[in-house]
Amino acid sequence: MRILFHLNSMGHGGAERCVSILCNFFAKKGHHVILATEWKSPKEYTIDANVHRVHVGLDAADDKKGRIAKIWLRYARLRSCIKKQKPDIVISFCNKANFRSATAMLGMKIPLLVSVRNDPQKDYAPYKISTKIMEQKAAGCVFQTPDARAFFSQKLQDKSKIILNPLAQQYFEFLQYKSITREKEIVTVGRITAQKNQMLLLKVFDKVCKTFPEYTLKIYGAVEDQQIFEKMKHFLASRGLENRVLFMGEVDNIQEQMINAALFVLPSDYEGMPNALIEAMVLGIPCIATDCPCGGSAMLIENQKSGILVKPGDQNALEQAVRYMLSQPDKAEQMGNQARLLADRVDPKKICEEWMEYIEQLIKK
C-alpha cells in the first residue's frame, strides 16, 4: 500500500512518537510510506530510511505574505502532494493537521483517516466549522479514549476506533538488562506549559520536602511557555528550593534517566493519552497521575492497584498521595510492579497491527 501521513512536524511529542513508530513499522513491512510535514523541528524522532519525507509547509520566501495567503498555501501544497503521491489512504494527526487534510482533500476519493490526540474541548470546541468539515470528510478516526470520542458527532463515532499509543521498542529492549535501585527522586516529564501544570507539583513538593528532606524533584521536558517557566523559578527561589528542584530539559535517554526514581507524578490539567505516564508505568516506577480529561490516565492506571489517581488541580489530594507513596515504599513498589503489566497492552507490534487492520478496512470501503 501507499500510505501518506500528515502532521506538523516530527518534534518530540506524543503524536510524533506514535507516527514515527507507525511509519517505521509499515516501511519495514514493505509498504510505501510518505511523511508530509509542515516544518522540521530541531530534535526529531528517527525515521526509517525508506520513508519518503516531503515538505508541504511554508518556505522562507513566504514570510512576507499575509496570514490568509499563508493558510491557503498550506492547503494547496498539501493537496498538490496528495495528488502527486497518489496514496491509498491519508492519515493525519492532531487538530490543525486534521483540519488541513480534510479541507485540502475536498472532492478527492482517497480515504482520510484522522486521529484525535488531545482533549477535544481544548483542540476542537473552538473550531466548530473546521471540526464539522473534518467529521464529514473523514472515512474514519482513531481516538485514544472513549471520553474523547464522545465529544464528536455520532457519525464520526460510528466510523471510529479506539487504539492505545504504542510504546517505543527501545523500552522493551532496555528493560531486558536493566536492574533497578530506587533513588530519592521524584520525576515528572512534560513540556513546561499551562496544560502540564508543573506548578501544582512544585507547591506539593514545597510541603512534602519538609518531611522528606532527602528527596529531590527532577522535571524533564522543553520550556514551551517562558512566562510559566519564570514563575516556577521565582517560586523556587522564594522557597529556597533551587537546589532541590532540577530542570533537566529534553533528553534522548529518558528511560535511563528516570528508571530508578522513587516516584513519577503527572500533574496535568488535561491530556490525550499521556506517553510519559505509559513509559513510567512500563519501567515499573510507582506513579501518581491526575484523573484528567479526556480519561487517558484512568485507562492506564487501576487506582490504588497500579498507581494512584487524583482529581486535577487538587493540591491537597496530590500532596496526600505523594506522602503515601514516599512513606510506604513497599506498597509503592507493589503498585510499580503491577504497572509493568501495561507493557502487553502497548506493545508496538500489537498496536501497529491494530492500525493496519483498521486501515485495510477503510481502504476496502
FILUMSE-791993 format. One line per field, with one value per residue (C-alpha): y, x, z; residue number from 1; residue in three letters. Coordinates in steps of 0.1 Angstrom, whole numbers, plus 5000, padded with zeros to 4 digits. Each point is the difference from the previous one (the first is absolute). Layout:
REM FILUMSE-791993
north	c(Y; ...)
east	c(X; ...)
up	c(Z; ...)
resi	c(NUM; ...)
resn	c(ALA; ...)
END
This chain:
REM FILUMSE-791993
north	c(5000; 5036; 5018; 5037; 5015; 5037; 5019; 5033; 4986; 4971; 5018; 4983; 4997; 4971; 5001; 5003; 4970; 4979; 5011; 4991; 4965; 4995; 5013; 4978; 4969; 5004; 5007; 4969; 4980; 5012; 5027; 5032; 5027; 5037; 5025; 5035; 5026; 5038; 5005; 4983; 5003; 5003; 4966; 4973; 4963; 4977; 4990; 4969; 5008; 4985; 5026; 5028; 5033; 5029; 5037; 5015; 5031; 5035; 5011; 5030; 5018; 4998; 5020; 5033; 4986; 5007; 4977; 4988; 4995; 4978; 4979; 4993; 4993; 4972; 4986; 5002; 4984; 4971; 4994; 5001; 4975; 4976; 5003; 4993; 4971; 4983; 4982; 4973; 5019; 5032; 4999; 5033; 5006; 5029; 5027; 5024; 4973; 4983; 5032; 5006; 4965; 5001; 5033; 4992; 4967; 5014; 4983; 4972; 4964; 4989; 4990; 5023; 4985; 5027; 4995; 5020; 5003; 5025; 5012; 5010; 5027; 5018; 4990; 4998; 5019; 5034; 4989; 4990; 5004; 4983; 4972; 4995; 4998; 4975; 4978; 5000; 4993; 4974; 4964; 4991; 5012; 4986; 5011; 4992; 5000; 4996; 5035; 5016; 4981; 5011; 5037; 4995; 4994; 4966; 4997; 5002; 4978; 4972; 4998; 5003; 4977; 5004; 4990; 5006; 5016; 4976; 5000; 5003; 4967; 5014; 4999; 4962; 4995; 5022; 4981; 4967; 5009; 5028; 4994; 5026; 5018; 5025; 5034; 5029; 5017; 5011; 5005; 5015; 5002; 5025; 5033; 5030; 5013; 5009; 4967; 4979; 5021; 4993; 5030; 4978; 4974; 5027; 5012; 4964; 4993; 5032; 4984; 4965; 5007; 5012; 4964; 4983; 5023; 4974; 5001; 5021; 5008; 4997; 5016; 4987; 5018; 5030; 5035; 5009; 5028; 5023; 5020; 4969; 4989; 5034; 4997; 4965; 5012; 5030; 4977; 4977; 5030; 5013; 4966; 4993; 4969; 5009; 4971; 4975; 5004; 4994; 5009; 4973; 5012; 4976; 4968; 4972; 4972; 5008; 4964; 4998; 5033; 4992; 4962; 5001; 5028; 4993; 5017; 5014; 5027; 5012; 5032; 5010; 5019; 4980; 4974; 4978; 4967; 5010; 4983; 5011; 4981; 4969; 5000; 5005; 4972; 4975; 5008; 4991; 5034; 5005; 5026; 5027; 5017; 5025; 4983; 5028; 5004; 4982; 4968; 4988; 4996; 4980; 4976; 4993; 5000; 4978; 5023; 4988; 4969; 5010; 5037; 5028; 5023; 5034; 5028; 5026; 5031; 4986; 5009; 4983; 4967; 5000; 5008; 4972; 4975; 5011; 4996; 4966; 4987; 5013; 4988; 4965; 4990; 4963; 5007; 5025; 4973; 4976; 5026; 5005; 4962; 5000; 5029; 4980; 4978; 5029; 4990; 4974; 5025; 5025; 4975; 5019; 4969; 4994; 5037; 5004; 4969; 5015; 5031; 4979; 4980; 5032; 5016; 4969; 5002; 5037; 4994; 4971; 5022)
east	c(5000; 5009; 4994; 5004; 5003; 4995; 5008; 5017; 5035; 5018; 5011; 5000; 4963; 4976; 4983; 5034; 5013; 4970; 5004; 5037; 4992; 4972; 5021; 5030; 4978; 4981; 5032; 5017; 4969; 5007; 4973; 5008; 4998; 5000; 5004; 4987; 5009; 4998; 5034; 5030; 5006; 5034; 4996; 4980; 4993; 5020; 4982; 5008; 5021; 4973; 4974; 4997; 5000; 4982; 4999; 4965; 5004; 5011; 5034; 5021; 4987; 4965; 5008; 4988; 4966; 4968; 4984; 4972; 5025; 5021; 4970; 4990; 5036; 5001; 4968; 5011; 5034; 4985; 4974; 5026; 5021; 4971; 4992; 5036; 5006; 4966; 4998; 4975; 4992; 5009; 5005; 5002; 5008; 4989; 4974; 5017; 5013; 4966; 4982; 5026; 4997; 4962; 4999; 5029; 4983; 4965; 4989; 5026; 4989; 5031; 4989; 5011; 5008; 5003; 5013; 4989; 5029; 4990; 4970; 4973; 4987; 5033; 5009; 4967; 4972; 5014; 5000; 4965; 5000; 5033; 4990; 4967; 5020; 5023; 4971; 4984; 5031; 5018; 4995; 5010; 5016; 5023; 4993; 5020; 4971; 4962; 4997; 5017; 4978; 4968; 5007; 4995; 4970; 4984; 5009; 5037; 4997; 4983; 5030; 5027; 5023; 5018; 5036; 5026; 5034; 5028; 5031; 5033; 5018; 5031; 4982; 4995; 5036; 5012; 4981; 5016; 5033; 4993; 5000; 4982; 5013; 4975; 5014; 4985; 4986; 4966; 4997; 4975; 5003; 4983; 5003; 4999; 4966; 4967; 4986; 5026; 4995; 5035; 4993; 4976; 5027; 5024; 4975; 4996; 5037; 5005; 4977; 5013; 5037; 4998; 4991; 5022; 5031; 5021; 4979; 5005; 4976; 5011; 4980; 5007; 4987; 5005; 4990; 4970; 4986; 5027; 4977; 4989; 5037; 5009; 4972; 5012; 5035; 4988; 4979; 5030; 5023; 4974; 4999; 5037; 4995; 5023; 5024; 4972; 4980; 5020; 4989; 5015; 4988; 4995; 5021; 5003; 5004; 4971; 4995; 5036; 4996; 4968; 4998; 5014; 4977; 4979; 4969; 4987; 4973; 4978; 4982; 4984; 4967; 4991; 5016; 4993; 5018; 5030; 5031; 5021; 4977; 5001; 5038; 5003; 4975; 5017; 5033; 4984; 5002; 4973; 4976; 4976; 4979; 4971; 4968; 4997; 4981; 4997; 5004; 5034; 5015; 4970; 5004; 5035; 4999; 4978; 4997; 5018; 5012; 5023; 5003; 4980; 4976; 4991; 4977; 5016; 5011; 4994; 5032; 4989; 4991; 5033; 5020; 4984; 5007; 5036; 5004; 4984; 5023; 5032; 4990; 4989; 5028; 4991; 4964; 5012; 5023; 4971; 4981; 5030; 5003; 4963; 5004; 5026; 4971; 4990; 5028; 4979; 4973; 5024; 5022; 5010; 4995; 4965; 4990; 5014; 4981; 4968; 5006; 5007; 4968; 4980; 5018; 4992; 4963; 4998; 5017; 4977; 4970)
up	c(5000; 4996; 5034; 5004; 5035; 5007; 5032; 5008; 5008; 5015; 5031; 5034; 5008; 5006; 4966; 4983; 5018; 4990; 4964; 5000; 5013; 4974; 4971; 5009; 5005; 4967; 4981; 5014; 4989; 4964; 4997; 4982; 5028; 4993; 5030; 4991; 5026; 5003; 5015; 5015; 5038; 5016; 5016; 4982; 5003; 4978; 4968; 4979; 4969; 4978; 5012; 4974; 5018; 4982; 5010; 4995; 5022; 4995; 4987; 5009; 4969; 5015; 5031; 4986; 4989; 5019; 5025; 4976; 4971; 5023; 5011; 4964; 4990; 5026; 4987; 4964; 5006; 5019; 4974; 4972; 5020; 5004; 4963; 4990; 5025; 4993; 5033; 5008; 5033; 5018; 5037; 5020; 5036; 5023; 4995; 4976; 4977; 5001; 4990; 4973; 4985; 5000; 4982; 4976; 4990; 4992; 4968; 5002; 5003; 5020; 5035; 5029; 5034; 5027; 5035; 5031; 5024; 5027; 5020; 4974; 5022; 4995; 4965; 4982; 5018; 4989; 4963; 4993; 4962; 4995; 5023; 4981; 4967; 5015; 5013; 4966; 4980; 5022; 4990; 5035; 5032; 5026; 5036; 5031; 5025; 5000; 5017; 4970; 4975; 5018; 4992; 4963; 4978; 5000; 4963; 5008; 5031; 4979; 4976; 5027; 5020; 5033; 5000; 5027; 4994; 4992; 5022; 4982; 4996; 5017; 5034; 4997; 4990; 5028; 5027; 4990; 5015; 5025; 5037; 5022; 5031; 5014; 5005; 5021; 4969; 4989; 4962; 4976; 4962; 4977; 4982; 5024; 4991; 5018; 4989; 5018; 5032; 5015; 5024; 5019; 5005; 5012; 5026; 5012; 5001; 5020; 5027; 4997; 5000; 5036; 5011; 4974; 4998; 4982; 4968; 4969; 4972; 4964; 4972; 4965; 4969; 4978; 5010; 4978; 5021; 5012; 5022; 5019; 5003; 5015; 5026; 5009; 5005; 5021; 5022; 5006; 5009; 5024; 5018; 4998; 4979; 4971; 5008; 5008; 4967; 4968; 4965; 4978; 4966; 4971; 5001; 4975; 5025; 5023; 5010; 5013; 5018; 5020; 5004; 5036; 5012; 5031; 4985; 4967; 5001; 4972; 5012; 4967; 4997; 4968; 4978; 4970; 5008; 5020; 4986; 5029; 5024; 4977; 5000; 5038; 5007; 4976; 5018; 5032; 5017; 5026; 4984; 5010; 4973; 4998; 4988; 4975; 4967; 4978; 5020; 4989; 5035; 5012; 4970; 5011; 5038; 5021; 5030; 5032; 4981; 4972; 5011; 5016; 4983; 5014; 4990; 4976; 5017; 5035; 5019; 5032; 4983; 4981; 5032; 5019; 4971; 4998; 5038; 4999; 4972; 5017; 5035; 4988; 4976; 5000; 4990; 4974; 4986; 4998; 4979; 4978; 4994; 4991; 4977; 4979; 4988; 4978; 4976; 4983; 4992; 4984; 4982; 4967; 4978; 5013; 4998; 4964; 4989; 5014; 4979; 4969; 5004; 5004; 4970; 4978; 5010; 4990; 4967; 4991; 5008)
resi	c(1; 2; 3; 4; 5; 6; 7; 8; 9; 10; 11; 12; 13; 14; 15; 16; 17; 18; 19; 20; 21; 22; 23; 24; 25; 26; 27; 28; 29; 30; 31; 32; 33; 34; 35; 36; 37; 38; 39; 40; 41; 42; 43; 44; 45; 46; 47; 48; 49; 50; 51; 52; 53; 54; 55; 56; 57; 58; 59; 60; 61; 62; 63; 64; 65; 66; 67; 68; 69; 70; 71; 72; 73; 74; 75; 76; 77; 78; 79; 80; 81; 82; 83; 84; 85; 86; 87; 88; 89; 90; 91; 92; 93; 94; 95; 96; 97; 98; 99; 100; 101; 102; 103; 104; 105; 106; 107; 108; 109; 110; 111; 112; 113; 114; 115; 116; 117; 118; 119; 120; 121; 122; 123; 124; 125; 126; 127; 128; 129; 130; 131; 132; 133; 134; 135; 136; 137; 138; 139; 140; 141; 142; 143; 144; 145; 146; 147; 148; 149; 150; 151; 152; 153; 154; 155; 156; 157; 158; 159; 160; 161; 162; 163; 164; 165; 166; 167; 168; 169; 170; 171; 172; 173; 174; 175; 176; 177; 178; 179; 180; 181; 182; 183; 184; 185; 186; 187; 188; 189; 190; 191; 192; 193; 194; 195; 196; 197; 198; 199; 200; 201; 202; 203; 204; 205; 206; 207; 208; 209; 210; 211; 212; 213; 214; 215; 216; 217; 218; 219; 220; 221; 222; 223; 224; 225; 226; 227; 228; 229; 230; 231; 232; 233; 234; 235; 236; 237; 238; 239; 240; 241; 242; 243; 244; 245; 246; 247; 248; 249; 250; 251; 252; 253; 254; 255; 256; 257; 258; 259; 260; 261; 262; 263; 264; 265; 266; 267; 268; 269; 270; 271; 272; 273; 274; 275; 276; 277; 278; 279; 280; 281; 282; 283; 284; 285; 286; 287; 288; 289; 290; 291; 292; 293; 294; 295; 296; 297; 298; 299; 300; 301; 302; 303; 304; 305; 306; 307; 308; 309; 310; 311; 312; 313; 314; 315; 316; 317; 318; 319; 320; 321; 322; 323; 324; 325; 326; 327; 328; 329; 330; 331; 332; 333; 334; 335; 336; 337; 338; 339; 340; 341; 342; 343; 344; 345; 346; 347; 348; 349; 350; 351; 352; 353; 354; 355; 356; 357; 358; 359; 360; 361; 362; 363; 364; 365)
resn	c(MET; ARG; ILE; LEU; PHE; HIS; LEU; ASN; SER; MET; GLY; HIS; GLY; GLY; ALA; GLU; ARG; CYS; VAL; SER; ILE; LEU; CYS; ASN; PHE; PHE; ALA; LYS; LYS; GLY; HIS; HIS; VAL; ILE; LEU; ALA; THR; GLU; TRP; LYS; SER; PRO; LYS; GLU; TYR; THR; ILE; ASP; ALA; ASN; VAL; HIS; ARG; VAL; HIS; VAL; GLY; LEU; ASP; ALA; ALA; ASP; ASP; LYS; LYS; GLY; ARG; ILE; ALA; LYS; ILE; TRP; LEU; ARG; TYR; ALA; ARG; LEU; ARG; SER; CYS; ILE; LYS; LYS; GLN; LYS; PRO; ASP; ILE; VAL; ILE; SER; PHE; CYS; ASN; LYS; ALA; ASN; PHE; ARG; SER; ALA; THR; ALA; MET; LEU; GLY; MET; LYS; ILE; PRO; LEU; LEU; VAL; SER; VAL; ARG; ASN; ASP; PRO; GLN; LYS; ASP; TYR; ALA; PRO; TYR; LYS; ILE; SER; THR; LYS; ILE; MET; GLU; GLN; LYS; ALA; ALA; GLY; CYS; VAL; PHE; GLN; THR; PRO; ASP; ALA; ARG; ALA; PHE; PHE; SER; GLN; LYS; LEU; GLN; ASP; LYS; SER; LYS; ILE; ILE; LEU; ASN; PRO; LEU; ALA; GLN; GLN; TYR; PHE; GLU; PHE; LEU; GLN; TYR; LYS; SER; ILE; THR; ARG; GLU; LYS; GLU; ILE; VAL; THR; VAL; GLY; ARG; ILE; THR; ALA; GLN; LYS; ASN; GLN; MET; LEU; LEU; LEU; LYS; VAL; PHE; ASP; LYS; VAL; CYS; LYS; THR; PHE; PRO; GLU; TYR; THR; LEU; LYS; ILE; TYR; GLY; ALA; VAL; GLU; ASP; GLN; GLN; ILE; PHE; GLU; LYS; MET; LYS; HIS; PHE; LEU; ALA; SER; ARG; GLY; LEU; GLU; ASN; ARG; VAL; LEU; PHE; MET; GLY; GLU; VAL; ASP; ASN; ILE; GLN; GLU; GLN; MET; ILE; ASN; ALA; ALA; LEU; PHE; VAL; LEU; PRO; SER; ASP; TYR; GLU; GLY; MET; PRO; ASN; ALA; LEU; ILE; GLU; ALA; MET; VAL; LEU; GLY; ILE; PRO; CYS; ILE; ALA; THR; ASP; CYS; PRO; CYS; GLY; GLY; SER; ALA; MET; LEU; ILE; GLU; ASN; GLN; LYS; SER; GLY; ILE; LEU; VAL; LYS; PRO; GLY; ASP; GLN; ASN; ALA; LEU; GLU; GLN; ALA; VAL; ARG; TYR; MET; LEU; SER; GLN; PRO; ASP; LYS; ALA; GLU; GLN; MET; GLY; ASN; GLN; ALA; ARG; LEU; LEU; ALA; ASP; ARG; VAL; ASP; PRO; LYS; LYS; ILE; CYS; GLU; GLU; TRP; MET; GLU; TYR; ILE; GLU; GLN; LEU; ILE; LYS; LYS)
END
